[in-house]
Amino acid sequence: MRRFTPLTLSILLSTTIVLPMANGQRPTANTKRPMRAGTKAPTVSSQLEEMRSMLADQQRRIQQLEQQLRQRDEAVQQAQQQASQAATAASEAASRADAAALKTSQGFTEIQSTVTDLRSNSTAAALELQETQKRIGESAASIHFRGITITPGGFIEGAAVFRNRNENASVNSASGVNNIPFTGSPNGQLSEFRFDARQSRLSLLGEGKVGSTRLTGYYEVDFLGAAPTANENQSNSFNLRQRQLWGQAAFANGFTFTGGQQWSLFTLTRKAMENRNEFLPMTINAQYVVGYDWSRQPGLRVMKNFNNRIWLGFALENASTVLSVQQFGAAAPALVTTAGSLSLGGVPIYGFNTSANAVSPNGNFTLANTPGANGVSTNQAPDLVAKVTFEPGWGHYEIKGIARFFRDRYKGNTDTTTGGGLGLGAVLPLVKSKVDFIAEGSLGNGIGRYGSGGGQDVTLRLDGTVRPIRSYHALLGPEVHVGKNLDIYAYAGAEYYQRTAYFANATSAIGYGLPLANNTGCNLAEQTTTTAPPACNGQTRAAWEFTPGFYYRFYKGPAGTFQWGIQYSYSARALWSGIGGLAAGSAGLGPDANISQVYTAFRYVLP
């Protein structure tokens, strides 16, 4: 098409020129005008020259048009190329966009998966962060040694105690079920004052990790032990007085295994079921409060944590048997309770701390035939303790049980029997972080040694077989926290021990709390002559205590805590009714004794 365009233009121009000439007209501007007179007619040669000039001009115009056409074609071709390139680029961009969209979708899926993983691990990460923060915050108070953290603890105490009756006791009072002096005794007429620093306490906590398993060891001692009187009945206070000595492995699946000397699983805890979370009354008195159930003894324990809401625990704990027996009347076998010579009707009874078999042989115990010593019983099996703890969102609640096994040997026969009990406990936050209310109680047969009053477990029948004594224990009271510096408490507790008597006839019997006991001398004036004083043979029916107190912290900070406390205690015990010892009209009741005590203590607690 391009090559024919100049030819077409030439033909059109030629036609324009030739046709007028054929009709006798000239192709000039003068054709239409008549010639003036005297003007020469143009010659043929001039006309041809003019035509040639016009043709040349037309040729130039054609060339210009051809040039313009070529430029237009080039522009069109360039535009087509650009359009093609743009289309290709658009296609590539679309492909890249599709790929990017696919990659974005895949990336979003990966992000969702990552977020899910992060959420599932958030609890572990938070706990790890807390532990890291704790390690950083405690770096000044802890020692990091070979992969473990060692934290020293404890306090230095200077204490004083005043009693209106003498107990020959330190800050761990001998009051309770058996030891409040009656007014008819010299100790009932003598007061007692002592300074004491032996409750000062040292502890060492070691913590480490093996994978997700947390390993813990704890060592806690004080100086309240006395070698001859150390025994296995309640605190296992062997010198240096070991309070707690245990090791523990806590697994990520919620199981925890603990072995060593620790607070009994039967002891109320303030939170969860973890060691070192036990409820300990805030008293200065290291024997705490009548009605409080506790023991510190060796054992093995397994515990399972269910989502920090429910805890189940089971323990095998060291056993001990506390015997309390009396005998009156000729028809009942004669009872001898001399240490190392326990006998009934002249025949030895074996298995108790005062039995002949319990004084020989000897392996690292101070036995009952040592003056002032208690000795140890011959145990058949460990105590079995089970507990379930609930924390539904408000308060802490416990249900617990204990099984015990008792045995003695008499006249060639071995007699066994079982005992046990149930307990309930609660810590109620009446006002969060300000007022807590504590309540616990237990009942059972043969659980007396777990009561803070220092009760008894078993007695004997006429035939020398062993019989558990039923008892009831209870404790309650508020704890008030005023700001950060003042703690106020008030506890009331009681323990009851059931009469367990076996009669040969109306005037002869053996057992516990016998109505044949002579109580005439319990509350008589102190004997001042050489005449033998009247007897006071009754055994305790009930003991109770009310004790308020406070601690005020002068300072608590990086340098430790410096605090001062005062405690008042009023406690009493009542005997089972017997012969005499009562005012007229008091039939059915036994005599009672009471004691008032005031404690004060300054403590510096390690940070």
C-alpha positions as CSV (number, residue, x, y, z in Angstrom):
1,M,0.0,0.0,0.0
2,R,2.9,2.3,0.8
3,R,4.5,1.9,-2.7
4,F,1.3,2.8,-4.6
5,T,0.6,6.0,-2.7
6,P,3.2,8.3,-4.6
7,L,2.0,6.9,-8.0
8,T,-1.6,7.7,-7.2
9,L,-0.8,11.2,-6.3
10,S,1.2,11.7,-9.5
11,I,-1.7,10.6,-11.7
12,L,-4.1,12.9,-9.9
13,L,-1.8,15.9,-10.4
14,S,-1.2,15.1,-14.1
15,T,-4.8,14.8,-14.7
16,T,-5.3,18.2,-13.1
17,I,-2.9,19.8,-15.6
18,V,-3.7,17.9,-18.8
19,L,-7.5,18.2,-18.7
20,P,-7.6,21.9,-18.9
21,M,-5.2,22.0,-21.7
22,A,-7.3,19.6,-23.7
23,N,-10.3,21.9,-23.4
24,G,-8.2,24.9,-24.6
25,Q,-7.5,26.2,-21.2
26,R,-4.2,26.9,-19.5
27,P,-3.5,25.6,-16.1
28,T,-2.5,29.0,-14.8
29,A,-4.1,31.7,-12.7
30,N,-4.4,33.9,-15.8
31,T,-6.5,31.4,-17.7
32,K,-9.7,33.0,-16.5
33,R,-8.6,36.5,-17.0
34,P,-8.6,38.0,-20.6
35,M,-5.4,39.3,-22.0
36,R,-5.0,43.0,-21.9
37,A,-4.3,44.9,-25.0
38,G,-0.7,45.2,-25.8
39,T,0.3,42.1,-23.7
40,K,2.4,39.4,-25.3
41,A,1.0,35.9,-25.4
42,P,3.1,33.4,-23.4
43,T,5.4,31.1,-25.4
44,V,5.2,27.3,-25.4
45,S,8.7,27.1,-23.9
46,S,7.7,29.4,-21.0
47,Q,4.7,27.3,-20.4
48,L,6.6,24.1,-20.3
49,E,9.1,25.6,-18.0
50,E,6.3,26.7,-15.7
51,M,4.9,23.1,-15.9
52,R,8.3,21.7,-15.0
53,S,8.5,24.1,-12.1
54,M,5.0,23.1,-10.9
55,L,5.9,19.4,-11.3
56,A,9.0,19.8,-9.3
57,D,7.1,21.5,-6.6
58,Q,4.5,18.7,-6.6
59,Q,7.3,16.2,-6.4
60,R,8.7,17.9,-3.3
61,R,5.3,17.9,-1.8
62,I,4.9,14.2,-2.6
63,Q,8.3,13.4,-1.0
64,Q,7.3,15.4,2.1
65,L,4.0,13.4,2.3
66,E,6.0,10.2,1.8
67,Q,8.3,11.2,4.7
68,Q,5.3,12.0,6.9
69,L,3.8,8.6,6.0
70,R,7.0,6.8,6.9
71,Q,7.2,8.7,10.2
72,R,3.6,7.8,10.9
73,D,4.2,4.1,10.0
74,E,7.3,4.1,12.3
75,A,5.3,5.7,15.1
76,V,2.5,3.2,14.6
77,Q,5.0,0.3,14.6
78,Q,6.7,1.7,17.7
79,A,3.3,2.1,19.4
80,Q,2.5,-1.5,18.5
81,Q,5.8,-2.7,19.9
82,Q,5.2,-0.7,23.0
83,A,1.7,-2.1,23.3
84,S,3.1,-5.6,22.8
85,Q,5.8,-4.9,25.4
86,A,3.2,-3.5,27.8
87,A,1.0,-6.5,27.3
88,T,3.9,-8.8,28.0
89,A,4.8,-6.8,31.0
90,A,1.2,-6.8,32.2
91,S,1.1,-10.6,31.8
92,E,4.4,-11.0,33.7
93,A,3.1,-8.7,36.4
94,A,-0.1,-10.6,36.6
95,S,1.9,-13.8,36.9
96,R,4.1,-12.3,39.6
97,A,1.0,-11.0,41.4
98,D,-0.6,-14.5,41.3
99,A,2.7,-16.0,42.6
100,A,2.9,-13.3,45.3
101,A,-0.8,-13.9,46.3
102,L,0.0,-17.6,46.5
103,K,3.1,-16.9,48.6
104,T,1.1,-14.5,50.8
105,S,-1.5,-17.2,51.3
106,Q,1.1,-19.7,52.2
107,G,2.8,-17.2,54.4
108,F,-0.5,-16.4,56.2
109,T,-1.1,-20.1,56.8
110,E,2.4,-20.3,58.2
111,I,1.8,-17.2,60.4
112,Q,-1.5,-18.8,61.6
113,S,0.4,-22.0,62.5
114,T,3.1,-20.0,64.2
115,V,0.6,-18.0,66.2
116,T,-1.1,-21.2,67.3
117,D,2.3,-22.6,68.4
118,L,3.0,-19.4,70.3
119,R,-0.3,-19.5,72.0
120,S,0.1,-23.2,73.0
121,N,3.5,-22.4,74.4
122,S,2.5,-19.1,76.0
123,T,2.0,-20.6,79.5
124,A,5.4,-22.2,79.5
125,A,7.1,-19.1,78.1
126,A,5.4,-17.0,80.8
127,L,6.5,-19.4,83.5
128,E,10.0,-19.4,82.2
129,L,10.0,-15.6,82.1
130,Q,8.8,-15.5,85.7
131,E,11.5,-17.9,86.7
132,T,14.1,-15.8,84.9
133,Q,12.7,-12.6,86.5
134,K,12.8,-14.4,89.9
135,R,16.4,-15.4,89.4
136,I,17.4,-11.9,88.4
137,G,15.4,-10.4,91.3
138,E,16.9,-12.9,93.8
139,S,20.4,-12.8,92.5
140,A,21.6,-10.8,95.4
141,A,20.0,-13.3,97.9
142,S,20.9,-16.5,96.2
143,I,24.1,-18.3,95.2
144,H,24.5,-19.8,91.8
145,F,26.8,-22.8,92.0
146,R,27.4,-25.5,89.3
147,G,23.9,-25.2,87.7
148,I,21.9,-24.9,90.9
149,T,20.6,-22.0,92.9
150,I,21.3,-22.0,96.7
151,T,19.2,-19.7,98.9
152,P,20.1,-19.4,102.6
153,G,17.3,-18.4,104.9
154,G,16.1,-18.4,108.5
155,F,16.1,-15.9,111.3
156,I,17.8,-14.9,114.5
157,E,15.5,-14.6,117.5
158,G,15.8,-13.3,121.0
159,A,12.7,-14.3,123.0
160,A,11.4,-14.1,126.5
161,V,8.5,-16.0,128.2
162,F,6.7,-15.6,131.5
163,R,4.4,-18.2,132.9
164,N,2.3,-18.1,136.1
165,R,3.0,-21.8,136.6
166,N,6.3,-23.6,136.1
167,E,6.7,-26.0,133.2
168,N,10.5,-26.2,133.0
169,A,10.1,-25.3,129.3
170,S,11.6,-23.1,126.7
171,V,9.6,-21.2,124.1
172,N,8.2,-24.6,123.0
173,S,5.6,-24.8,125.8
174,A,5.0,-28.1,127.6
175,S,1.3,-27.1,128.0
176,G,-1.5,-29.1,126.6
177,V,-3.0,-32.5,127.3
178,N,-0.6,-33.6,130.0
179,N,1.6,-30.9,131.4
180,I,-0.3,-28.0,133.0
181,P,0.5,-28.1,136.7
182,F,-2.3,-28.3,139.2
183,T,-2.4,-25.9,142.1
184,G,-1.8,-28.7,144.5
185,S,1.7,-29.2,143.1
186,P,4.8,-27.1,143.8
187,N,5.0,-26.1,140.1
188,G,1.4,-24.9,140.3
189,Q,2.6,-22.4,142.9
190,L,5.8,-21.2,141.1
191,S,6.0,-18.9,138.2
192,E,8.6,-19.1,135.5
193,F,10.6,-16.6,133.4
194,R,13.2,-17.3,130.7
195,F,15.1,-15.6,128.0
196,D,15.8,-17.9,125.1
197,A,17.5,-17.7,121.6
198,R,17.3,-21.4,120.7
199,Q,14.4,-21.0,118.3
200,S,16.8,-19.1,115.9
201,R,16.5,-21.0,112.7
202,L,18.8,-21.7,109.7
203,S,17.7,-23.0,106.3
204,L,19.2,-23.8,103.0
205,L,17.2,-24.3,99.8
206,G,18.8,-25.8,96.7
207,E,17.1,-25.7,93.3
208,G,18.0,-26.9,89.9
209,K,16.5,-28.3,86.6
210,V,17.2,-31.3,84.5
211,G,15.2,-30.7,81.3
212,S,11.7,-29.9,82.4
213,T,12.1,-31.6,85.9
214,R,12.6,-29.3,88.8
215,L,14.9,-30.7,91.6
216,T,14.7,-29.2,95.1
217,G,16.5,-29.9,98.3
218,Y,15.7,-28.3,101.7
219,Y,17.5,-28.2,105.0
220,E,16.1,-26.5,108.1
221,V,17.3,-26.6,111.7
222,D,17.0,-24.8,115.0
223,F,18.5,-25.3,118.5
224,L,15.4,-26.4,120.5
225,G,16.4,-30.1,120.7
226,A,17.5,-31.8,123.9
227,A,19.4,-35.0,123.2
228,P,17.9,-37.2,126.0
229,T,14.3,-36.2,125.2
230,A,14.5,-36.5,121.4
231,N,11.9,-39.0,120.1
232,E,9.8,-39.9,117.1
233,N,6.4,-38.9,118.6
234,Q,5.8,-35.6,116.8
235,S,8.7,-33.3,115.9
236,N,11.5,-35.9,115.5
237,S,13.8,-33.3,117.1
238,F,17.2,-35.0,117.0
239,N,20.2,-32.8,117.5
240,L,21.1,-30.6,115.7
241,R,17.3,-30.2,115.9
242,Q,16.3,-31.3,112.4
243,R,13.1,-29.6,111.4
244,Q,13.1,-30.5,107.7
245,L,15.5,-32.4,105.6
246,W,14.1,-33.5,102.3
247,G,14.7,-33.8,98.5
248,Q,12.1,-33.4,95.8
249,A,11.6,-34.0,92.1
250,A,8.7,-32.2,90.4
251,F,7.8,-33.2,86.8
252,A,6.1,-31.2,84.1
253,N,3.2,-33.7,84.1
254,G,2.1,-32.5,87.5
255,F,3.7,-35.4,89.6
256,T,5.9,-34.6,92.5
257,F,8.0,-37.0,94.5
258,T,9.4,-36.0,97.9
259,G,11.5,-38.0,100.4
260,G,13.0,-37.1,103.8
261,Q,11.8,-35.4,107.0
262,Q,9.0,-33.0,106.2
263,W,5.7,-31.7,107.6
264,S,3.2,-34.5,107.6
265,L,0.7,-34.6,104.8
266,F,-1.9,-34.5,107.5
267,T,-0.8,-30.9,108.2
268,L,-3.0,-28.2,106.7
269,T,-1.4,-26.2,103.9
270,R,-2.2,-22.6,103.1
271,K,-2.0,-23.1,99.4
272,A,-1.9,-26.1,97.0
273,M,-0.1,-29.1,98.5
274,E,3.5,-28.1,98.0
275,N,6.2,-28.4,100.6
276,R,7.0,-25.1,102.4
277,N,3.3,-24.0,101.9
278,E,2.1,-25.5,105.2
279,F,-0.1,-23.5,107.5
280,L,2.0,-22.7,110.6
281,P,0.3,-20.7,113.3
282,M,2.0,-17.3,113.7
283,T,2.7,-17.9,117.4
284,I,6.0,-17.4,119.1
285,N,5.3,-20.6,121.0
286,A,7.1,-23.3,119.1
287,Q,4.6,-25.9,120.2
288,Y,1.9,-23.8,118.4
289,V,-1.7,-24.2,119.6
290,V,-3.7,-26.9,121.2
291,G,-6.0,-28.4,118.5
292,Y,-3.5,-27.9,115.7
293,D,-2.8,-31.2,113.8
294,W,0.8,-31.6,112.7
295,S,4.0,-33.7,112.7
296,R,7.4,-33.4,111.2
297,Q,8.7,-36.9,110.4
298,P,10.5,-38.9,107.8
299,G,8.6,-40.3,104.9
300,L,7.9,-40.7,101.2
301,R,5.3,-38.7,99.4
302,V,3.8,-38.5,95.9
303,M,1.5,-35.7,94.8
304,K,-0.4,-35.0,91.5
305,N,-1.4,-31.5,90.5
306,F,-4.5,-31.2,88.3
307,N,-4.5,-27.8,86.6
308,N,-3.8,-25.9,89.8
309,R,-7.3,-26.6,91.0
310,I,-7.1,-30.1,92.6
311,W,-4.2,-31.8,94.2
312,L,-4.1,-35.5,95.3
313,G,-1.4,-36.7,97.7
314,F,-0.4,-40.0,99.3
315,A,2.4,-40.5,101.9
316,L,4.2,-43.2,103.8
317,E,5.3,-41.6,107.1
318,N,7.3,-42.8,110.1
319,A,5.2,-44.3,112.8
320,S,5.3,-44.0,116.6
321,T,3.0,-45.3,119.3
322,V,2.2,-43.2,122.4
323,L,0.8,-45.4,125.2
324,S,-1.2,-44.1,128.2
325,V,-2.5,-46.7,130.6
326,Q,-3.5,-46.9,134.3
327,Q,-4.8,-49.7,136.5
328,F,-6.7,-49.7,139.8
329,G,-8.1,-52.5,142.0
330,A,-6.8,-55.9,143.0
331,A,-8.8,-57.8,140.4
332,A,-7.0,-56.1,137.6
333,P,-3.5,-57.3,136.6
334,A,-0.9,-55.2,138.3
335,L,0.6,-52.7,136.0
336,V,4.3,-51.6,136.2
337,T,5.2,-48.7,133.9
338,T,8.9,-48.2,134.9
339,A,11.0,-47.4,131.9
340,G,12.5,-50.6,130.5
341,S,10.2,-52.7,132.7
342,L,6.7,-52.3,131.4
343,S,4.7,-55.3,132.6
344,L,1.2,-56.4,133.3
345,G,0.5,-59.0,136.0
346,G,4.3,-59.5,136.3
347,V,4.6,-60.4,132.6
348,P,6.6,-58.0,130.3
349,I,4.7,-56.2,127.5
350,Y,6.8,-55.6,124.4
351,G,6.5,-53.0,121.6
352,F,6.3,-49.7,123.5
353,N,8.9,-47.1,124.2
354,T,9.1,-48.2,127.9
355,S,9.2,-51.9,127.1
356,A,12.2,-54.1,127.9
357,N,12.8,-54.8,124.2
358,A,13.0,-51.0,123.5
359,V,16.2,-50.5,125.7
360,S,18.4,-53.2,124.2
361,P,20.0,-53.4,121.7
362,N,20.5,-49.8,120.8
363,G,21.4,-48.1,117.5
364,N,21.7,-44.3,117.7
365,F,18.7,-43.7,119.9
366,T,18.6,-42.4,123.5
367,L,16.4,-45.0,125.0
368,A,13.8,-44.9,127.8
369,N,16.1,-46.4,130.5
370,T,18.3,-43.2,130.2
371,P,17.1,-40.8,132.9
372,G,14.9,-38.2,131.3
373,A,14.7,-39.9,128.0
374,N,11.6,-41.0,126.1
375,G,12.8,-43.8,123.9
376,V,11.1,-45.1,120.8
377,S,8.4,-47.6,120.2
378,T,8.7,-50.8,118.1
379,N,6.7,-49.9,114.9
380,Q,5.0,-52.5,112.8
381,A,4.4,-50.3,109.6
382,P,4.4,-46.7,108.5
383,D,1.4,-44.4,108.9
384,L,-0.5,-44.0,105.6
385,V,-1.8,-40.5,104.9
386,A,-4.0,-39.5,101.9
387,K,-5.3,-36.0,101.1
388,V,-7.2,-34.2,98.4
389,T,-7.0,-30.4,98.2
390,F,-9.4,-28.1,96.3
391,E,-9.0,-24.5,95.3
392,P,-12.1,-23.6,93.2
393,G,-11.3,-19.9,92.9
394,W,-12.1,-18.7,96.5
395,G,-10.5,-20.4,99.4
396,H,-8.5,-23.5,100.1
397,Y,-10.1,-26.7,101.2
398,E,-8.8,-30.1,102.3
399,I,-10.1,-33.6,103.0
400,K,-7.6,-35.9,104.5
401,G,-7.4,-39.4,106.1
402,I,-4.8,-41.4,108.0
403,A,-4.4,-45.1,108.7
404,R,-2.3,-46.4,111.6
405,F,-1.1,-49.8,112.7
406,F,-0.5,-50.8,116.4
407,R,1.1,-53.9,117.9
408,D,2.3,-55.3,121.2
409,R,3.5,-58.7,122.4
410,Y,2.3,-60.2,125.7
411,K,2.5,-63.7,127.1
412,G,3.9,-65.1,123.9
413,N,1.2,-63.6,121.7
414,T,1.5,-60.7,119.2
415,D,-1.6,-58.6,119.0
416,T,-2.2,-56.1,116.2
417,T,-4.9,-53.6,115.6
418,T,-5.5,-50.6,113.4
419,G,-6.5,-47.0,114.0
420,G,-7.0,-44.0,111.8
421,G,-9.0,-40.8,111.3
422,L,-10.4,-38.2,109.0
423,G,-9.8,-34.5,108.9
424,L,-11.1,-31.3,107.2
425,G,-9.4,-28.0,106.8
426,A,-9.9,-24.6,105.1
427,V,-8.2,-21.3,104.6
428,L,-10.8,-18.7,103.7
429,P,-9.7,-15.2,102.4
430,L,-12.6,-13.2,103.9
431,V,-11.0,-10.0,102.7
432,K,-8.4,-10.5,100.0
433,S,-4.8,-10.0,101.3
434,K,-6.2,-8.5,104.6
435,V,-8.2,-11.1,106.5
436,D,-7.9,-14.9,106.4
437,F,-9.9,-17.3,108.5
438,I,-8.4,-20.7,109.4
439,A,-10.5,-23.7,110.4
440,E,-9.5,-27.3,110.7
441,G,-10.6,-30.4,112.6
442,S,-10.1,-34.1,112.9
443,L,-11.4,-37.2,114.6
444,G,-10.3,-40.7,114.9
445,N,-8.9,-43.6,116.8
446,G,-5.2,-43.6,117.7
447,I,-4.4,-40.2,116.2
448,G,-3.6,-38.4,119.5
449,R,0.1,-37.8,118.8
450,Y,-0.8,-35.7,115.8
451,G,-2.5,-33.1,118.1
452,S,-0.4,-30.2,119.2
453,G,-1.5,-30.9,122.8
454,G,0.7,-33.9,122.8
455,G,-2.0,-36.6,123.3
456,Q,-1.9,-40.3,123.4
457,D,-2.7,-43.0,120.9
458,V,-3.5,-46.3,122.7
459,T,-4.2,-48.0,126.0
460,L,-4.4,-51.6,127.2
461,R,-7.1,-54.1,127.9
462,L,-7.1,-56.5,130.8
463,D,-5.6,-59.2,128.6
464,G,-2.7,-57.0,127.5
465,T,-3.9,-56.3,124.0
466,V,-3.7,-52.8,122.6
467,R,-6.7,-50.6,122.1
468,P,-6.7,-47.1,120.2
469,I,-8.1,-44.1,122.1
470,R,-10.6,-42.0,120.3
471,S,-9.8,-38.3,120.1
472,Y,-11.1,-35.1,118.5
473,H,-9.1,-32.0,117.5
474,A,-10.1,-28.6,116.3
475,L,-8.6,-25.2,115.6
476,L,-10.0,-22.0,114.2
477,G,-9.2,-18.3,114.2
478,P,-8.6,-15.2,112.0
479,E,-5.4,-13.6,110.8
480,V,-5.5,-9.9,110.0
481,H,-2.9,-8.1,107.9
482,V,-2.9,-4.4,108.5
483,G,-0.9,-2.8,105.7
484,K,2.5,-4.3,105.0
485,N,3.9,-4.1,108.5
486,L,1.4,-5.5,111.0
487,D,0.0,-9.0,111.4
488,I,-2.6,-9.8,114.1
489,Y,-3.9,-13.3,114.9
490,A,-6.1,-15.0,117.4
491,Y,-6.5,-18.8,117.5
492,A,-8.7,-21.0,119.6
493,G,-8.1,-24.8,119.8
494,A,-9.3,-27.8,121.7
495,E,-8.6,-31.6,122.0
496,Y,-10.8,-34.3,123.5
497,Y,-9.7,-37.8,124.6
498,Q,-12.4,-40.4,125.2
499,R,-12.5,-42.5,128.3
500,T,-11.5,-46.1,127.3
501,A,-11.9,-48.3,130.4
502,Y,-12.0,-52.1,130.9
503,F,-13.3,-53.4,134.2
504,A,-12.5,-56.6,136.0
505,N,-15.2,-55.7,138.6
506,A,-16.7,-52.6,140.0
507,T,-13.5,-51.6,141.8
508,S,-10.9,-52.9,139.4
509,A,-10.1,-51.7,135.9
510,I,-7.4,-50.9,133.4
511,G,-7.4,-48.4,130.5
512,Y,-7.5,-44.7,130.0
513,G,-9.5,-42.1,132.0
514,L,-10.6,-44.5,134.7
515,P,-13.3,-43.3,137.1
516,L,-11.4,-45.1,139.8
517,A,-8.5,-42.6,139.7
518,N,-7.9,-40.7,142.9
519,N,-8.0,-36.9,142.2
520,T,-8.2,-35.8,145.8
521,G,-4.9,-33.9,145.8
522,C,-5.1,-32.1,142.4
523,N,-6.3,-28.8,143.7
524,L,-5.5,-29.0,147.4
525,A,-3.1,-26.7,149.0
526,E,0.6,-27.7,148.7
527,Q,1.6,-30.3,151.2
528,T,4.0,-28.8,153.8
529,T,4.6,-31.8,156.1
530,T,6.4,-35.1,155.7
531,T,3.0,-36.8,155.2
532,A,2.6,-38.2,151.7
533,P,0.5,-35.7,149.6
534,P,-2.9,-36.9,148.3
535,A,-2.9,-38.3,144.9
536,C,-3.8,-36.6,141.6
537,N,-4.0,-39.6,139.2
538,G,-6.7,-38.5,136.7
539,Q,-6.0,-38.5,133.0
540,T,-6.9,-35.7,130.6
541,R,-10.4,-35.5,129.2
542,A,-10.0,-32.3,127.3
543,A,-7.5,-29.4,126.8
544,W,-8.2,-26.0,125.2
545,E,-6.3,-22.8,124.4
546,F,-7.0,-19.3,123.3
547,T,-4.0,-17.2,122.1
548,P,-4.0,-13.8,120.5
549,G,-0.9,-11.9,119.3
550,F,0.8,-9.7,116.7
551,Y,4.0,-9.1,114.8
552,Y,5.1,-5.6,113.8
553,R,7.8,-5.2,111.1
554,F,10.0,-2.1,111.7
555,Y,11.8,-2.8,108.4
556,K,11.4,-5.1,105.5
557,G,13.6,-4.7,102.5
558,P,16.8,-5.8,100.7
559,A,18.6,-6.0,104.0
560,G,16.1,-8.4,105.5
561,T,13.3,-8.0,108.0
562,F,13.4,-6.7,111.6
563,Q,10.2,-7.4,113.6
564,W,8.8,-7.6,117.1
565,G,6.0,-9.7,118.4
566,I,3.9,-10.4,121.5
567,Q,1.7,-13.4,122.2
568,Y,-0.6,-14.1,125.1
569,S,-1.8,-17.6,125.8
570,Y,-4.5,-19.0,128.2
571,S,-4.8,-22.8,128.2
572,A,-6.4,-25.3,130.5
573,R,-7.0,-29.0,130.8
574,A,-9.7,-31.0,132.6
575,L,-9.3,-34.5,133.9
576,W,-11.7,-37.4,133.7
577,S,-13.8,-37.6,136.8
578,G,-12.6,-40.0,139.5
579,I,-12.5,-40.1,143.2
580,G,-12.5,-36.7,144.9
581,G,-10.9,-33.5,143.7
582,L,-14.1,-31.7,143.1
583,A,-16.3,-29.2,144.9
584,A,-19.7,-30.3,146.0
585,G,-22.2,-30.5,143.1
586,S,-19.6,-31.2,140.5
587,A,-20.3,-34.9,140.0
588,G,-19.4,-36.2,136.6
589,L,-16.6,-33.7,136.0
590,G,-13.0,-33.9,136.9
591,P,-10.6,-31.2,138.3
592,D,-9.0,-28.7,135.9
593,A,-5.9,-26.7,135.8
594,N,-5.0,-23.6,133.8
595,I,-1.9,-21.5,132.9
596,S,-1.3,-18.1,131.5
597,Q,1.8,-17.3,129.4
598,V,3.2,-14.2,127.8
599,Y,5.8,-14.4,125.0
600,T,7.8,-11.6,123.3
601,A,10.4,-11.9,120.6
602,F,12.6,-9.8,118.4
603,R,13.5,-11.4,115.1
604,Y,15.9,-10.5,112.3
605,V,14.8,-12.5,109.2
606,L,17.3,-13.1,106.4
607,P,16.3,-11.5,103.1
